Amino acid sequence: MTPISRAELERRFVIAMHKVTPAQRDIFLSVRFDDASYEELAERHGITVEEVMNALARALLIWSRCLHARFPHLVWPWW
């Protein structure tokens, strides 16, 4: 894999964050940057801890696809 610049990394991150649902985005960002617990996020969103874990996994999948895609703007969630 060819290394990408910080600017390209940030661009791909923005693309990924626009491709996830608002709840998935909030959960991903809260876990990553706010150190929020799954229990806290489940209560905040009115869902189960398992659903929080699934939302995080889906957000990570989209982020990974955008990060590694040759054309990240073409990567869409498949669900």
N, C-alpha and C positions, 0 to 999 in steps of 0.2 A: 504494500500500500504506500502511496505517495503521501508524505506529510502535508498537512494543510495549514494555512496561516491562521492566526488568531482571529482575524477579521472574517475569514471563511467559516471558521468554527462557530463564531457568534451568529453569522448569517444562517447557518444550518440549524442552530439552536432556535432561532426565531421562527424559522419555517416549521420545525417540529412542534413548537408550542402553539402554532396556529392550526395544526392538524389534529390536536387532541381536544377532547371536550373540556369545557370550563372546569368541571369537577376533577377530571384527570390532571389538568394543568395545576389546579390549586393543590391537589394531593402531592404531585411530583415536586412542586416548588416548596411546599411546606415541609416535606420530608428532607429534601436536599439542603435547603437554606435556613429553615427555622427549627430544625431538629424536632419536629412535631411527632408525637407518637401515633401509632395506628388507631389506638383507642380514642385519642383526642379528635382525630380526623373523622372517625366513624360517627362520633357524637355530633361534630360540626355539620356533617353532611346528611345525618339521619340514615346512615347505612351501617352494615355490619363490618367488622374488622376484615372479614374475608373479602368483602366487596372493595374495601380500601386497598387491600393487597392486589386484587385484580386490576383496579384502576391504575395503581402504580406500575404494575407489570405492563399494561398496555401503553402507558406513557413512555416507559423505558424502551419498549419495542419500537415505537414510532421514532423516538430520539435516536436509537441505534440505526434504524433504517435510513434516517436523514443524514446521520453522521457518515455512514459508509456508502451511501448511494452515489453513483456517478452524477446523477441529476436529481438532487434531493427535492426539488420543487415538484417532481413527478410522483413522489412517494405518497401514497394515500393509505389511510387505515382500511383494512379489508373486512371490517365488521360493521 
